[in-house]
Amino acid sequence: MNLLRFDSEGAWVAGVASLWRDRLRTNPRLRMCLPSGNTPIRIYAAMAESVKRGLVSFRNAEIFALDDYGGLAPDDEGKCANILRRFLIDHVDLPNDQFHFIATDEPDQARVCRDYDRRIGDGFDLTLLGIGLNGHLGLNEPGSAPDSATRRVEMHASSIEASTDYLKHSNRPTWGVTVGLKQLLASKEIWLLASGAKKADIICRAVKGDVTTEVPATLLQKHPNCFLSVDAEAGALL
Ligand code: PGA
């Protein structure tokens, strides 16, 4: 895993956004898998600003949401697709039909997952990931198989707890659908993103711990083109 450590959160946001602009300029048809959560929000804002200033374009790109919660109304603002819309998609020039998200409100989730994998097709050029305090990637919770496909998963207690950060009501999701580790690990390039002191322990385990499915983020150690981008606080134990 290649380490990119930035002195401050501001430098981290600017640094990741700059690299992202480079990737989009090199390949305007970039196919990306993107997370919701708190981690990327400032980076998304920087990319929206970059588009506004004409520095980069998403016009020919494609974006796939990494995961989503089940059991919430389609317009719930805590849904991952809606977070992505609110902080990125609505502010960039990506055509609507080039944003893919997981329809967790449909009755036949097996079919939804199969269709999503079919749309992912040849895979992602670039995958951005946050990290859960239990080392999960998307909703690939501890114990997920490295060759797992897009699928419905039961969320771990810590992930249910974390969902309260994004929800304005007390109806907690208990399950979700996630792009599987197979597709994530097959991505041509992966950026694992973390900022803040809360992430320092799990980042240290992800980078220095034994590779184990019990900490899914450790599987990234074997990826040939994975960058860990952290601010000083998240990288404090490295
Ligand atoms: P966060 O979530 O970005 O809100 O910290 C990351 C995750 O749980 O994967």
Residues whose N, C-alpha, C, O or C-beta is under 5 A from the ligand:
A	BS01	PGA	S36 G37 N38 T39 G130 I131 G132 H136 G138
